């Protein structure tokens, strides 16, 4: 059904100042069945000192209700309780100041920040926390992994960009209308988050998949590197990989639900997923050797897989990160099996075996982000040993049954926030026994 949350925002961006003034109105329909006395927003930008300044807060036109903003959590006390089936409008007027990429607070990557050529607004606009079992779910900040739990919402965002150079490329999901050089209207429905990126001196290429999705690739000049036999064109190869991944994952897990997917070269390491838009770190382009046996291919298809495992099928990223990260990692080798089968063994050695040897004794696959004090053990346990777990389950259940299970999970949990119990419950009782034995043997779960 249609989301119960609609965000309408006017974002005036001062390009040369790396800042924006925002007026955002959130309309929320209470479908919880409960009387609500508080509303809680996730304000990711407030994790960075001086990045978020709230100037005005109104609830249904009434000024200055009591609120508390601590870290990412904004708790708003409502002037009147909100009964079930009723809606409320919350208006925030605030200023955003993007930090320099690499100098943000712990846990904030370059997806919210700026370089000399890129302004990234990943989760820059506040969004509602989800509500489960009578509580608002919003987690403490950790520098490890992500901790967001969000319901889908509709986004209606107008960007007015002052001081924008002529060669600006606005990378954003959804339907984009450009009224003139400095005004852009973005409509994006049923999205778990909202992110966009402003890029100067970049190039835009696109490819339409067999199932009708336009995949766009936004990269900079340094994404194409010299090689012995001429330029190594990472952007073209990554675009083809992303388009193939959209087609393949649509066949396996269900149709990609939007018309477009945008891939952006990020001026920060690794990658980051959002609904309809993903970042792939610039280092993977600059070190691309010209072969699919590379992190450029793996990270690109990994982030594309998150359009199913995170954007469509939500999960608690803090306490159940394996539900999106292990599945996205395992989707990498599924991709190679289809298009580059000779690389399957290479992938297991390079991607997994290097960090998770046969005598691996790290934390279990189903650990939370709070059980780790550094990123490498987290990736080893959740991403890589998670891939080991899914390979073992596939061998134990059989390939057809395994992929049938993943597709049913993708369909049953689309636009929802899934739990591990719901995931495992889709297996038959006999399959659950097999799965439990396999998990216990491999992971200690």
C-alpha angles and dihedrals in degrees: 000000000000115000118260090223128072123179119197115186138177108202117191105194121200096203100193091047095049087229141112140198112218136193109191127181118193119195113198126188112203106230095155096100088233135102106248123211095173138037121205124206128193107228103186093174090063090069087079116070112251093359095110125041118177112211102171139011125187131175115202088338095309115123130234107358115185112279140162125211116193120161109313095342123093113182114194119194107214119231088226129016114264111232123212113278093024128109135220136197121219119189121197126184112193146149125238123203113187115222121228108270108261095024100075128112121287111292096016110115130195090277085088105042145052141260126187090277106025137057113191122196101185109166088340092144119071117252135187121270114236121253121225131171093350097311137095108241114221122140136213116266116264129180087221119085124319127309103190123129112181141164120224117269139179116251126203108178131173118196121199108187118199119196093013115162119236093249095057117139116197110206111198139141128242127031114337126199116186109200095180139335094292106030125073131173118205124191117186121167131197095010127154092214143354129238137158137174134209115210132186124200091012132135127229124211128170142191130191115223125223088256093055103260118138110221114197127196122201113191142155131236093264090062088079110067132188119260137183092263099036136291117346103226104208096165093058092047094046090049091053091048092050092049092048090048092052090052095045098044090047089056093046103037107019135284119311101251101220136065095234143035120192124204116195129192102235124213088224136068128284116348145286133213130222130162108282093353133066135180124221114194117251093232090068090058094044093050096040109133095200097258133098087239089089143096090248090068095039097048092044095054090039091058091045089053088057087070084077101026101052109358097053102019106040126201140172099277093194101050103022104030093147089072091071107017100046091045092048090049093048088049087065093065091042087058093049092048090058102042106018106023092166088066096058095095091041090055094052092049098040102036102032114011093054090064104020109047122185090266093051111150104176127132119301123276091248095058121131123240089251092067093069131072097191137031102242097063088045093054091044094052103037106027104029105029084040087061088050089053094051092047090052091048090050091052092046098045099034126251097267094048091044095054092041087056094050092048092050089049091050092050098042094047101039111137090004137096108251128205129210089249090057090047095053093039090068088073121087117253090258091048091048090057091051091046093048092052092047094049093047092049095048107031111016090243 
